[in-house]
Amino acid sequence: MTVPIPIGPTLNQIGQIFVNVKDLDRAIAFYRDILGMTFLFQAPPNMAFFDCGGIRLMLGIPDRPDLDHPASIIYYKVEDIERIYETFKARGVEFIVKPHLVAPMPDYDLWLADFKDSEGNFLALMSEVPREVA
């Protein structure tokens, strides 16, 4: 079965991801001081922005009840998942699942580790570990 090619504009780049928070100051401290993300700026009354490899992450307190729900899971790509896991764990990050192999791919093994941010949102570390060539 062939999939039709979209005609006209398509989406092909993420510019910003919004993450719901309850306590903006606490969330800023977590993303800046614990995860080590680059803080960009804060916008009144309830928004803060970070850079994550060229994608802007917006932390915000929802201004409407229909927007007040847990965020989608964001997977942060890292080179050395075990080192990042140990570093974040030492900083007090609550991991739900430690690093584990999810899928062996032809050229790499996909590893994940799930954790929560300071606001209870689910996040994950993702690592594509190159396979050793025999």
N, C-alpha and C positions, 0 to 999 in steps of 0.2 A: 504494500500500500504506500503510495506516495503522499507526502504532506505538501499541501499547497504553500507556495512561497508568498509571504505577505506582500501586498502592493501598497506602496506609500511609506510613510514613516514607520520605523520600528524602534524598539527600545534596545540599547546596546551598551549602556554605561550607567553605573550607579553614582549619583552625585552626593547623596546624603541618606543616612539611615536615622530614623527617630526611635529613641528608646524611652519608654515611660519611666518616670521616677516619682517617688513620693517626697523625698527630702533632697533637694537639689545640692545643697552644700555637702551632704554626706556622699552623694553620687559623684560629685566633682572630685572629692578627695579620693574615692575608690579608683576611678578611672585614671586620674593623674598620678596619685602616689602609690597605689598598689599595682595597677596594670602598666603604669609607666607611659601612658599615651600623652601625646603632645596637646596641651591645652591651647586652644586658639583664642576664644573670647567668650564672654558671658553677655547675654542680651536680656534686658528687663522685659517682663518681670520674672520669667521662670524658665529660661533656656541657657544652656551652655554647650559650646562646640569644641570638638576635638578632631585632630587629624589622625587617620589610621591608614597609612600607605596611600594617601591621595584621595581617600573617601572620607567625607566629613560625617562624623557621628554627632548627632544632636541629642542631648539629654534634655528632657523637658517634663514639666508637670502638665498633664493634659488640661486643656481649658474647656473641654466638654465631656460630659459623662460617657458618651458613646466611644470616646477615644481612650478611656481609662481601663485598660486591660493589659495583661502581660505582653511584652514584646515578642516578636519572632525570635528564634534562636539565631544568634550571630556566631559564625564560625571564624575564628581568628587563625589565619595560616601562620605557622611557626616552623622554623627549621629543626630545632632540637626539642621535641615535645617533653622529654623526660626532664631536661634542664629547666624549662619554663615551668613545668608542673611543680618541681621541687622549690623553685624560687617563689612562685605564687603561694604555694602551701606554707612556706616559711613566713610569708607576709600576712597569713591569716585567711587566705581564700578558702572557702568551703567547697571542696570538690565532691561531686555526687558520684562520679565514675572516674577512676584513675586512668591514665593512658592505656589504651588497649587497641589491638589490631581489629579493624572493622572489615577491611576487604583487601585481599591480595590482588593487585592489578598487574598487568604485564610488565611494567617498568618500575613500579614502586609499590610499597605497602601503605595503605591508608590507615592512619592512627587517629583516634579521637580521645578527648578527655572532657567531661562535662562539669561545669561549675555554675555557681550563682553569683550575681553581683550584689552590691550592698542593698539593692532594692528588691531582691528576690527574682530578678529576671534570669532565665537560663541562658548561659553562654557556653561556648565550647572552644577548645584548642583543636586544631586540625594540622596534621603533619603528613606530607607525602614523602615517606622514607624511601630513598632509592634502593633498588634491589642490587645486591652484589652480583656481578657477572662472574660465573664460574669458568 
